[in-house]
Amino acid sequence: MESEHLQTLINIKQIFELSQSRGCWKLDEAKNVVTLYERLCIIIQHYEKSKELNTIQEENEIVETVDKVIDDISSSKTKNITVEEMENTD
């Protein structure tokens, strides 16, 4: 859902940029439009940073899970080797 909101805001930003490039705004409207545009850019940056942080956090969780699985496998192999060595000593 968050990515849908972000895409909507990006689309609105593009409409502002296109409108400005076509000279859509009167001089007395420009100040308000610029203020709105700047606020919109700040919100988009916030969403993008939040999304980036979530991605990094998800990647870290995956790495931690893989590390745990590797540790579990390593621990399991060590236990098996120890048991086999004890059986061979009889």
PyMOL commands that set and color helices and strands:
alter all, ss='L'
color gray80, all
select helices_A, chain A and resi 2-21+27-88
alter helices_A, ss='H'
color red, helices_A
deselect
rebuild
show_as cartoon
